[in-house]
Amino acid sequence: MKPKKVYKLIVKYITSSISAKELDQLEIELKKPLNNQLFSDYIRLNYRIDRKMKSYDTEKSKRLLLDKIKKDKSHLERFKYRSVLKYAAIVILSMTLGYFVNENVTKDNPVKEFGPKENFITLEREDGNIQVISEDGTSEVIDSEGNVVGSQVGNQLVYTNGGKTGSGEPIYNTLHVPYGKHFELKLSDGSVAYLNSGSSLRYPVEFIIGKERRVYLTGEAFLEVAKDTDRPFILNAADLDIKVFGTKFNVSAYPEDQLKEVVLVEGSVGMYPGTELSDGGEGTLLVPGHKGSYDKAEGNITTEEVVTSIYTSWVNGVLVFRNMTFDNILKKLERHYDVNIVNNNAKLASAKFNASFGDMPIHKILDYFKGEYNIDYSVINEREIIVN
């Protein structure tokens, strides 16, 4: 059985939606040696997030789950989340699979950053609870008081509260999209954000009347912002604020990239580095068809006219590289396919290429570079590639 199917069985068990037949399958699969590493990775990811735990015991955790499954076979029924908290060594992992953490686990026990091959989209509530999002499933988004504030069907999550609330401070959720995934999010004001691989968006469950609509992006997103002149929309990307009222634009702001790029398709936006927005600065205004690039090292913004479809094609699953260095191409391939690529050919690092690729396996793309430019590569395993 493929790892993804094993994962689904675990999540079905945790969420009490598993059948008796599937319970039998899960018990068998967890006893197979081939699933030991996958299970270990799940526990390790859970350990990374729940830093209160001092240690973990993979074998003990597996035995606990198998014992629990055996007991459940005799009286299969639905159970509430609270009732399974006592099985925290296993249950909590379903809420933390695939979650991206930017901190080191411990100095004494470094954890390899790959994790399991299958990464998972997660929704983190402000109270710290984490929900796994299955792209081929459905779920409801529940707030801390048990109210339904949104729903998920397939690769889209929609908040449907109308975006109008009274006074108070906004309550934030954070959507994490790992490498190899894309996801669509509709905010409560009707704005839509398409998140690219390796991206996170922190946003209010409800936008407050009379206050700006502020969200926080790490990674890349294409946004279609609903117009609201009373509540300007502010997207924060670390040391860069982007102010809009109603528009379509793309933002690429991965922490490891030197440049943060804003490409405007419709409307108008202002780019404000540092505290320029809060200080009342004029910012750098963009008009449609232009790109603004913020160099965080230099602290300056440059603008140029561009073909916007080159920067937004990823929304439709198309990779377009125009006058792009080989190093940057490899970065995008790593994010898109959730792989690690080591470039041992230093001469290629700054070489620039033009290419476009639709939905295809990564080896097809590498075969193209090999055939057209004599760039050789080798695959070490399913997740590591060496360019020679």
N, C-alpha and C positions, 0 to 999 in steps of 0.2 A: 504494500500500500504506500502511496506517495506521502511525503511529509505533510503536505497541505491537507490531505484527508485525515491524517492522524490528528493534526491540530484542530480541525473542525469537529472531530469526535470529542476531543477534550473540552472545547468551548461549549458544545452541545450538552455535555454532561454537567458542566459548571452552571450553565443557564437553565438547567432542568428541562431541556427540550429534546432529550435523547430517548430513543426507543429501546426496548429490551434487546432487540437484535443488535443495535448499535453498541449497547453496553458489552455484549459478547465480543464484538469486533475490537472494541477499545481494550478490553482486558488482554486479548491475544496480541494485539499490536504492541502494547507496552512491555510485553515479555520478550519481544524480538531484539536481539543484540543490535540490529541496524538502527533501531530507534533510540538507543541509549544516549548517543551524542545529541540528538535532537532534543530529547527530554532534558538533558543536562544543560543545554543552552537556554531552554525556557526558564529553568530554575535560576540560572546565572543572571539572566536579564531581570528577573524578579528581584534578585538580590541587589542588583545595581540600583534599582529604583527605591526599594524599601531599605534605606540605609540604616534603619534601626536594627536590622538583623545583624548579628555579629558573625554568623557562619551559616552554612547550609549543608544539608546532607542529601545528595541526590537519590541515593539508594533508599534511604529511609522515607523520603518523600514519595518515591514511586510505590513503596510497599503500602504506605498509608492510603494512597489513591486506589490501589488494587483491592485492599481490604474493604474500603468504602464501597467500591463498585459491587463486590460480592454481596455485601449487605443490602444494597439497593435493589439487587435483582429480585429479591423476594417481595418487595413492596415498592415498585416503581411509581413515583408520584412527583408532582411539582413541589418545589420548596422555595422559600424566600431567601433572599441574599443573606439576611442576618443569620439564618439557621445554619449556614455553612462557614461562617467566619471561624469556627473552632478548627476547621481544617485549613487554616491559613497557609500552611506550607505548600498546599496544592492550589487552593481556590484562588488566592490572590494573584497567582501567575496568569490567570485568564484575563485579568484586568490590566496586565502590564506587558503582554507579549509585543515585541517589536517596538517598544517605546524608545525614542532617541534621547540619550542622556549625554550632556556635554562635559560632565565631570568625570574624573577618574574614580574608580571604585575604592581602592585603597592603595597605599604605596607598597604594602607588603604583598598583595595579591593582584597584580595587574591582569586585566581581562582583555583578551583579544577583541578588537572592535567589530569583527564581522558579525558575530551572533549567528543565529540560524539562517539558512538560506531564505526562508520565507519570512519577510518582515510584514508587520501589520499596521494598518491605520488605527490610530487611537484618538479618543476624545477625552481630554482631561478637564474635569470640573474645577471650579475655584476652591472647593473643599478638599481637593486632592484625589477624589475618586476617579478612576480611569476605566473607560469602556472601550473594548475592542470593536472596531467597525469591520464587519465582513462585507466585502464588495458585492457579493451575490446574495446578500440577505437583507432583512428589514429589521428596524429597531426603533425604539422611542428614546428621546432625550428627556431625562427626568431631572428636575432641580432638587436642591437639598430638602425641600418641603414635600417632595413627592408629586409635584405638578408636572404635567407633560408640556414641555416648551418647544419641542421640535420632533421631527421624525426623519428617519433615514431609509431610503429605498435604493438599493444598488450603490452606485458611486456618487450619490447626491444626498446631502444633508440639508434639511430645510427647517428654519425657525419661522413659526407662523403666528407669532403673538401680535403682529401689527406694528411693532416698533415704537409704541407710545406707552409710556409709563408716567407715574407721578414723580415726586421728588425722591431724593436718595442718590446713592452711588451705584454705578453699574456693576453687575456681577459678570465676571468673565469666564468663558470657556476657552480652551485651546485645542485646536485640531492639529495633530501631527501626522504628516504624510512622509513615509520613509522612502529611501531610494527604490526605484523600480515601480513607483506608484504615482497616479494622478488622482485628484479628487475635487468635486465641485461642492461649494458651500453657498447657500442662500441665507443671508443675514435677515434679521427681523424687520429691517427697513426696506427690504426688497433688493438690496445690492447683492451682486453675485461675485464670488471669488473662485477662480480656478487655480488650485494649488499644484505646483509642479513637484517633481521628485525631491525628497530631502528638504521639505519646507514645513513651516509651522505658522499658524495664524492664531493670534490671541484676540478675542473679540467679545463685546458685551452680548449677553443673552437677550437683553432688551436695551434699546437706546433711550436715554433719558430726555424728556421734554426740555427744551431750552439749553441743552448742552451739546457740545460738539460730539460728533461720532468718531471716536478714536479707536483704531485697531493697530496691532503690532505684528509685523511680518519678519520672519527669518527665512531666507530662501527666495523663491520666485513665485509670482502670482500674476494672473491677468484678472483685472477687476472691471466690472460694469457697475458703476456707482449710481444709485437712485438719487435723483435731484431733490434737494431739500435746502432751500435758501436760508432757513432759520437755523439749520444745524449743519455747519460745514463738516465734510468728511476728511479726517486726518489719518493718513497711514504713516506709522512710524517704523523705520528700518534702522534701529540702533541710533546712530548719530546723524540720521537724515529724516526730516519730516517732509511729507508730500501732502499738500492741501488741495482738495477738489470739492466741487459742488455736485456735478453730475457729468460723468465722462467715462470713457473706456481707455484703459492704459495698462501697460505691462511694467512690472517692477522686478528686477533681478538684484537681489541683495544677499547673496550667500556670504557668510562670515569670512570664508577663506579667499574670496575674490578681492582684488585691490579696488576695482571699480564697482560702484552701484549705479545701475542703469535704469532710467525711466523712459519708456517709449510711449508717446501719446498717439492714440488712434482717433479719438473724438474728444471735443470739449477743450478744457484748459486746466492745467495744473501748475502749482508753484512748488519749487524745490527749495528747502531750507536746511542747510547744514547746521550741525551743532544746536545752539540755542537761538538761532536767528529768528525762528517763528515766534517763540515766546517773548523775544526781545523787541518784536514789532518790525523786524527787517523786511525788506521788499522781496527777498528771495529771487530765484531765477524762474521766469515764466516760460512755459513751453506751449507751442501751438501744434495742432495736428500734423503728423508726418515728421516730427522731430524727436530726437533722442537727447536726453540730458545725462551726462556721465559725471558722477561725483567721485573724485579721487580722494579717498579718506587719508592717504598719506600726505598729499599736498594741501588738502582742504579746499580745493577749488572745483567749480562746475563748468564743464564745457558743453556746448550744444552743437548738433549737426542734423541736417536733413537725412532721413533714412527711408528705406522701404519697410514699412511697419510689419508686413507679413513675415519677414525673415525672423522677427523677434517674437511673434505670436503663434507661429506654426505649430509649436509644441502642444498647444491646446488640442489640436486635431491629431496628435500623435506623429507629427512630421518633424524630423530634425533637419535644420538648415544651417549650414556653415558657410559664411561669406567672409573671405579674407581673414580667417581665424587661425591663430597659432595652433600648432599640433597639441601643445600642452592644454590649451583651453578646450580643444575638441575632446581630448581624453577625459577631462573633468566632466564634461557634459555626458559622455558615454558612461562614465562611472555612475553618475546619478540616475541616468535613464534606465540602465540595465542592472543596477545594484551589484556592481563588480568592482574589484580592485585592479587597476592597470599600472604596471611599473614600466616606465620608459627608460630602457638602457641605452638608447641612442641619443646622446646629448645634442648631436647636430640637428635633430628633428625638432627639438623643443620650441624654437622660435620660428620655424618654417611655417608659412601660411598656406591655407588650402581653401578651395571652394567645393562644396558637395551638398547634396540633399538626399535624405533617406526616409522612406516611408516606414510602415510597421514591418520590421524584419528582425531576425535574430542578429545578435551582435557579431557573430562570426562572419555574416554576410558583409557587414560594413568593413570589418578588418580585412576580409578577402578583397574588397574593392581597393583599399589602400595598398594592399600587397600587389595586386595586379597593375594598378595605375602608376604607383610610385615606388614599387619594389621595397615596400616596408614589411619586413618579416615579423611574425609574432608566434608565440606558443602559448597554449592553454595549460596552466599548471593543474587546476581543478575547475569546478564549475563557477568559481567566483574569483579566480585570480588569473590575470593575463600578463604576459611579459612581451614587451615590444623590443625587438633586437635591432 
